[in-house]
Amino acid sequence: MIPASITGMEEEVARSIEVIENPPAYLCLQCRGAKLLCGKPRCPIIVKAQSIARMGSSIETDRIDGASPPGVFVGRLGYPRVSIGPMVPPQHGDTSILDTPEEWLGKPIEKIVDYRYSLVRGNARASVDDAKSPTRLLSSLQELAMAALPVETELKLTKAPRKILTLSEDTQPFGPSAPLEKFKTSNASVDRRIESCYYDRDLKAAEAVNSLYLRGVLVTRIQKTFSLGMFGEGGRRKIVPTRWSITAVDSTISQNLIDRVKGYPTIDEYRVYGFDVYDNQYVAILLPEQWRFEWVEAWFPNTTWNQFTNQPYVIGDYEEHFGRTTYAKVGGCYYSTRLAVTEALEKEGKQAAAIVLRETYPGYLMPLGVWNVRESIRTLMKQRFRAFDTFKGALWFALGKMKIPREKWVASSVLISRELTQTMLDQTAFNPRGGGLLSDTGKLGGGRVLEVLKEGEEIFHVLDQPPSFKVGDSVRGILDWERRYRIMKMHTTAHILSAIVNRETGALITGNQIGPEESRLDLSLEQFDRTKFDRYIEAANEVVRRGVEVTTFFMKREEALKMPGLVKLANAMPPTLDTLRIVQIGDVDTQADGGVHVRNTKEIRRVIGNTVENKGKSNRRVYFTVS
C-alpha cells in the first residue's frame, strides 16, 4: 500500500553521506527537505523559508477553543513511534476551508499561509500499530476525522504553542504546535461513507480508498482518515505519517483509474493543454496512444529547490503502459499529477499517453504541498486544448509556452525522445505491444529496438537513438529471439490457464500482462484461493505433458461468434474487426486472438504458479511463469 522507498529511509540515507555546504540542485530536487541528503540535521532551505513565513499574532495561551475543520496530523519523525494530534483554530463557525486544499487554488499565497497559521496542532506520541486496537486518544482523533462538518473542540496543551509555520513540498503548510495534554470535542455529524469503511474490518485499505473516491469523498479527506489507520483488515491497520499517506492515496486512486482508462479507446488527435498559477507554467501533451505517463519539472535559479546554481535544473520520471514497480524519484508530485490526468481521461472515457511539463520560476515563494500540483493539473486538464495532427506539431507548440530551450526538454524527457526516434517500416518481423503482450525487442539498423507500438494499421519501432537510415533504404533487423520465444510460451500458457478456470468457474479474463519473466491474468472471480490455483496449474501442466498442437485459422466475425466459449475476454472483441484470427489448442481451448504462440504445448515444458492477489470484489489476479 505504501511504497517501501517512502518509509523509513530518511535517517539511514542522511547518516550515510557527508555534510554538503551548498547542495547541488539535483540533490535538493530528489530530497525536497525530506531525506536530508546534504547531511545536515535540518534542511537549510526549509529553515530559511520558515523564518520568512513566521508571522501573525502570538498565541500566548495553552488552551485553544475553536471549530476543527476537522483537521488531524501524523508526523514521521521517530517512526514507528510518531506524533499524532488534532488541529484546531482559535475561532468558531465554518472553518472547513482551513483544511480543504481543493478550495485553495488561485487564492493568494499569503491567504493560504493565514489559513494554515491559524490552525494549532496538539502533539502526542503513538505507535503506528495502535491502529489495530485504537487507544482512547487515537479513537477520539478517528471520530474527529470522520466528521462531515467542523467540530467544536477544546485543546489543553502542556505549554503555549511555538510560533512557526512548518513547510514541506509534500504536505500543505502546518502552523503552531505544542505537546498535547488532552482534548475534547462536541458531538460530531459523521460522514457515513467514511464510517462504513472504518467499521468494515474485512475491507482492504486500497479497496476502501477507491470506494470512498468513487463515492465522491475529497482526496484530502481520504488522505487524513487513511493516515490515522482507519482502513484495512483489522489486524493489519497502521497509522501512516501524513506525508506518506498523501502519496499512498494519490498512487492508489490513480492506479485504479489507470486500470479503467486502459479499457477505453484512445483520443483521436494530439492535444496540448496550458495553465499557469503561482509563477508555475504547466503544459500537458496527450498522444492518441495506449496509456503511458511522464512528469518532468524544471526549477529555475532562486526557486525553492534550486538555490545554489545559475541554471534551471530539470528532473522527471515516467512509466510505460504496464506501470512502474519503484517509487518515482521526483516524489509525490508525480502521483498527484498522474491522478489528475487519469481523472480527466476517465471522465471523458478515453485513453491517451500523457507527457506533463512544469516550469517553476522565482516568484514561487515557498513549498505549498502536493495539493498545489494536484489542483493545478486538475485545472490544466479542464482548459480548452489545442489539437494537432502530428506529435511534432503538438510538441513544438507546447514547448513554445516554456522558457527553457526545447532541446533541453527533449533531452530531459524519455517519452519525448522516444516519440522523436520512432521508425516505421513497410514490413516487419517485430511484434508490437498489444492485447496484454509486451512487444519484441532487438536491433534495427545499428540501433536498439526498445519497444514496438501499433497505431491503427501502422507499426512503429522505438529506437534508442535517431535512425541512421532514411526513407527508401533497406534495413536489417535482428529479433531478440530468446525474449520472443518466452513470450510465446507464456501466451499459450495464459490461454490454457484461462480455459481451465473458465471451464471450472465460468470466469472471464478482465485483464492480463504477458511478459518474458512473469505473466498475470485477472479473472472475474469473487472466491479464489491458493489450493484452487495450484489445482489449475497442475491441470495446465497435464496439457503441457500431452503435447497438444496449437493451430491458427481465420473466420468471419458472424460465424466465429456462434462458436461456444470462443471469447473469454470480459470486454469481448473490438467491434471493428470483420474477420477474426482463431487460435486453437486441440480440445483444450479455442479463442479469438492476435498474438504469438508456440506450435505444441510440449515446448512450454512446465508451468509454475507464483502468487494470487485480491484486486477487488469480483477480480482475482494470478501470476505465473514457465521453465
Secondary structure as UniProt FT lines:
FT   TURN            4..6
FT   HELIX           10..15
FT   HELIX           25..31
FT   TURN            32..33
FT   TURN            37..38
FT   HELIX           44..53
FT   STRAND          63..68
FT   STRAND          71..74
FT   TURN            77..80
FT   STRAND          81..88
FT   HELIX           96..99
FT   HELIX           101..103
FT   TURN            104..106
FT   HELIX           109..117
FT   STRAND          120..127
FT   HELIX           128..132
FT   HELIX           136..145
FT   STRAND          151..157
FT   STRAND          177..185
FT   HELIX           192..199
FT   TURN            201..202
FT   HELIX           205..214
FT   TURN            215..216
FT   HELIX           219..227
FT   TURN            228..229
FT   HELIX           234..236
FT   HELIX           242..261
FT   TURN            262..263
FT   STRAND          270..277
FT   TURN            278..279
FT   STRAND          280..287
FT   STRAND          292..299
FT   TURN            301..302
FT   TURN            304..305
FT   STRAND          313..320
FT   TURN            321..322
FT   TURN            329..331
FT   HELIX           332..348
FT   STRAND          353..360
FT   TURN            362..363
FT   HELIX           370..380
FT   TURN            381..382
FT   STRAND          386..388
FT   HELIX           391..399
FT   TURN            400..401
FT   HELIX           406..412
FT   HELIX           414..420
FT   STRAND          422..424
FT   TURN            435..436
FT   STRAND          442..444
FT   TURN            445..446
FT   STRAND          447..455
FT   TURN            456..457
FT   STRAND          458..463
FT   TURN            471..472
FT   STRAND          477..479
FT   HELIX           481..505
FT   STRAND          509..514
FT   STRAND          519..523
FT   HELIX           530..546
FT   STRAND          549..556
FT   HELIX           557..560
FT   TURN            561..562
FT   TURN            564..565
FT   TURN            570..571
FT   TURN            575..576
FT   STRAND          579..585
FT   TURN            586..588
FT   STRAND          589..592
FT   HELIX           601..604
FT   STRAND          607..614
FT   TURN            617..618
FT   STRAND          620..626
//
